[in-house]
Amino acid sequence: MRYFWIALLLVACGSRDAVPEYTAIEMNDSITGETIVATMIDPYRDSLELSMNTVLVENATELTRGIPESTLGNLIADLLLERALIEMPDSIRPLICLINIGGLRVDLPEGPITVGKVFELMPFENELDVVKLSPEKVEEMLGYLQKVGGQPVSGIDVSVANAKGNVNYKLSDEAEVEEYLYVVTSDYLADGGDKMDFFKDPLGRIRTGIKIRDAIIDDFRVKGLTGQKLESTLDGRIAVVKF
């Protein structure tokens, strides 16, 4: 009698530890790939669904995607900038967060937001990076925002000033960009993804190792535990003035 041994690696949501469990399946002519997969997954299906259906927070109103800015884009950019500020030492102070609207895959509906919904929102394994940009690279970044018509940002107000394409901007804390500026983004964008070439060859780059999805889940969970609801508004942080 032949047996097929399957090592099933179970990873709990939010856990970095994983323990392989082994299952023996008797091999015969009726065994198919579907049978093997079902044997692996079925015993754990309920616990997986329970985790993904765990409610993190209540959403006060539907949060949607869009450019030049959006309620969902503002929310996520703000929380990622806040998380980076917590993670960085005092000597490294990020002032801006820039992500891409294409990285947010679904809108967030009004009502309870589950772990599974966050996985739908951010299905990628992207991590949070902090990139050190020169003033020249910052200008390239602003030009990119003008060209594409906006992306989710935090910590900065941007406007296209006139028909010639000049871009005005103001940092939220009114700091001056003289030698460099730390910008929070994803590792995908820091590699030049979505044609953000200005992130290439920076003055420095810090890889936090924190998955963006985990940062979102952490923020939502804290809000939920403290009785807060998700709220976000359009505040004019990116204004594209057309003549």
VODO-287001 format. One line per 10 residues: number of its first residue (from 1); for each residue x, y, z of C-alpha. Coordinates in Angstrom, 3 decimals, decimal comma, padded with zeros to 6 digits. Layout:
N
NUM	X Y Z; ...
***
This chain:
243
1	000,000 000,000 000,000; 001,447 003,334 -001,044; 000,992 006,629 000,784; 001,615 010,154 -000,404; 002,889 012,430 002,353; 001,913 016,082 002,209; 003,645 018,765 004,247; 001,135 021,517 004,891; 002,627 024,818 006,028; 000,160 026,778 008,107
11	000,766 030,458 008,615; -001,509 032,323 010,980; -002,537 035,777 009,846; -000,073 038,272 011,241; 002,327 035,577 012,468; 005,869 035,058 011,260; 006,078 031,516 012,677; 004,992 028,510 010,688; 004,975 024,807 011,605; 004,713 022,078 008,939
21	002,091 019,397 009,528; 002,227 016,101 007,629; -000,751 014,178 006,266; -000,650 010,671 004,779; -002,938 009,963 001,809; -003,387 006,402 000,575; -002,586 006,318 -003,143; -004,938 004,521 -005,537; -006,426 005,027 -008,983; -009,181 007,280 -007,632
31	-006,758 009,832 -006,188; -006,751 013,092 -008,152; -005,123 016,474 -007,703; -008,447 017,846 -006,439; -008,615 015,080 -003,831; -005,148 015,917 -002,558; -005,906 019,632 -002,345; -009,213 018,992 -000,575; -007,489 016,701 001,913; -004,962 019,420 002,635
41	-007,343 022,325 002,989; -010,670 021,037 004,317; -009,570 020,528 007,952; -008,419 024,142 008,123; -011,091 025,831 005,998; -013,257 026,901 008,945; -010,387 028,491 010,887; -009,150 030,280 007,744; -012,608 031,694 007,028; -012,934 032,722 010,660
51	-009,695 034,712 010,419; -010,593 036,358 007,117; -014,079 037,204 008,392; -012,770 038,868 011,543; -014,089 042,443 011,687; -011,347 045,006 012,252; -013,238 048,291 012,210; -016,459 049,990 011,149; -016,354 052,220 008,090; -018,437 055,399 008,490
61	-019,077 055,807 004,762; -017,912 054,256 001,496; -014,297 055,098 000,667; -013,488 055,172 -003,029; -010,457 055,343 -005,314; -009,637 058,001 -007,867; -007,381 060,867 -008,924; -006,241 063,569 -008,463; -007,175 062,541 -004,914; -009,688 060,215 -003,294
71	-011,048 059,399 000,128; -009,495 055,934 000,092; -006,164 057,144 -001,279; -005,954 059,879 001,360; -006,744 057,422 004,159; -004,118 054,866 003,155; -001,386 057,422 002,403; -001,986 059,119 005,761; -001,803 055,902 007,774; 001,339 054,709 005,971
81	003,108 058,011 006,633; 002,111 057,783 010,286; 003,381 054,191 010,514; 006,714 055,132 008,929; 007,139 058,003 011,394; 006,647 055,535 014,245; 009,126 053,043 012,820; 011,918 055,452 011,930; 014,506 056,773 014,426; 014,442 060,477 015,298
91	017,275 061,132 012,835; 015,131 059,965 009,922; 011,876 061,867 009,583; 009,761 061,111 006,508; 007,663 064,085 005,430; 005,791 062,671 002,431; 004,044 059,448 001,485; 003,444 058,625 -002,169; 001,751 055,444 -003,361; -000,126 054,503 -006,539
101	-003,875 054,330 -006,906; -003,503 051,158 -008,977; -002,141 049,390 -005,908; -005,487 049,793 -004,139; -007,635 047,166 -005,783; -011,112 047,737 -004,342; -013,183 050,446 -002,686; -014,074 050,013 000,981; -017,834 049,792 001,560; -019,699 051,404 004,419
111	-020,016 049,113 007,413; -017,773 046,427 008,930; -014,341 045,968 007,350; -012,900 042,478 007,702; -009,396 041,088 007,368; -010,508 039,522 004,087; -011,581 042,903 002,720; -008,107 044,300 003,440; -006,622 041,369 001,503; -008,884 042,336 -001,396
121	-007,765 045,943 -001,074; -004,072 045,063 -000,950; -003,505 041,534 -002,350; 000,168 042,173 -003,057; 003,131 041,408 -000,799; 004,492 044,945 -001,165; 006,484 046,327 001,760; 006,935 049,797 003,190; 010,146 051,599 002,170; 011,542 055,032 002,979
131	013,511 056,666 000,154; 015,900 059,601 000,528; 015,492 061,955 -002,449; 017,555 064,915 -003,586; 015,805 068,222 -004,419; 016,212 067,364 -008,105; 014,454 064,034 -007,598; 011,691 065,793 -005,666; 011,120 068,058 -008,665; 010,924 064,974 -010,884
141	008,368 063,508 -008,502; 006,234 066,645 -008,734; 006,476 066,569 -012,509; 005,320 062,966 -012,458; 002,275 063,875 -010,343; 001,408 066,615 -012,795; 001,818 064,299 -015,783; -000,368 061,483 -014,442; -002,933 063,806 -012,861; -002,314 062,843 -009,250
151	-001,692 059,859 -007,015; -002,380 059,167 -003,317; -000,106 061,404 -001,230; 000,226 062,550 002,355; 002,205 065,356 003,946; 002,144 067,618 000,904; -000,222 069,906 -001,005; 000,371 070,026 -004,754; -001,158 072,207 -007,446; -000,434 072,836 -011,103
161	-000,057 076,612 -011,097; -000,554 077,557 -014,740; -000,864 076,404 -018,329; 002,935 076,177 -018,680; 002,890 073,280 -016,297; 004,626 074,849 -013,313; 003,946 072,969 -010,109; 003,545 074,557 -006,702; 003,804 072,498 -003,570; 003,821 072,943 000,162
171	004,843 070,435 002,808; 002,403 070,012 005,642; 004,947 070,926 008,323; 006,434 073,771 006,230; 009,911 072,237 006,234; 012,363 073,392 003,583; 013,814 070,922 001,110; 017,474 071,832 000,913; 019,625 068,719 000,739; 017,183 065,815 000,792
181	013,671 064,650 001,581; 012,530 061,299 002,977; 009,531 059,851 001,128; 007,472 056,838 002,217; 006,419 054,483 -000,546; 006,203 050,790 -001,452; 009,191 048,659 -002,404; 007,574 048,132 -005,819; 007,449 051,863 -006,513; 010,890 052,419 -004,979
191	012,191 050,036 -007,647; 010,724 052,359 -010,307; 007,381 050,599 -010,693; 004,466 052,426 -012,325; 007,071 054,528 -014,187; 008,172 056,286 -010,980; 011,736 056,483 -012,239; 012,549 059,353 -009,869; 012,830 056,772 -007,075; 015,734 055,070 -008,847
201	019,294 055,817 -007,671; 018,232 057,698 -004,504; 020,527 059,169 -001,882; 019,427 056,327 000,377; 016,760 053,710 000,908; 015,452 052,044 004,054; 013,579 048,757 003,787; 011,321 048,397 006,828; 010,288 044,825 006,045; 006,709 045,763 006,999
211	004,065 044,591 004,550; 001,748 047,422 003,563; -001,212 045,118 004,051; -000,093 044,404 007,630; 000,292 048,136 008,312; -003,282 048,689 007,118; -004,609 045,816 009,230; -002,746 047,111 012,295; -004,152 050,617 011,861; -007,707 049,387 011,302
221	-007,495 047,040 014,284; -006,318 049,822 016,620; -009,108 052,098 015,427; -011,650 049,341 015,956; -010,424 048,489 019,441; -010,568 052,150 020,466; -014,094 052,624 019,127; -013,108 054,773 016,148; -014,578 054,465 012,675; -012,773 054,867 009,374
231	-013,253 058,396 008,103; -011,644 060,315 005,257; -012,423 063,423 003,234; -011,223 065,186 000,116; -009,103 068,095 001,356; -007,609 069,462 -001,853; -004,130 068,070 -001,240; -003,747 067,643 -005,003; -005,410 070,207 -007,258; -004,946 070,081 -011,015
241	-005,814 073,511 -012,414; -006,499 073,410 -016,166; -006,522 076,490 -018,422
***
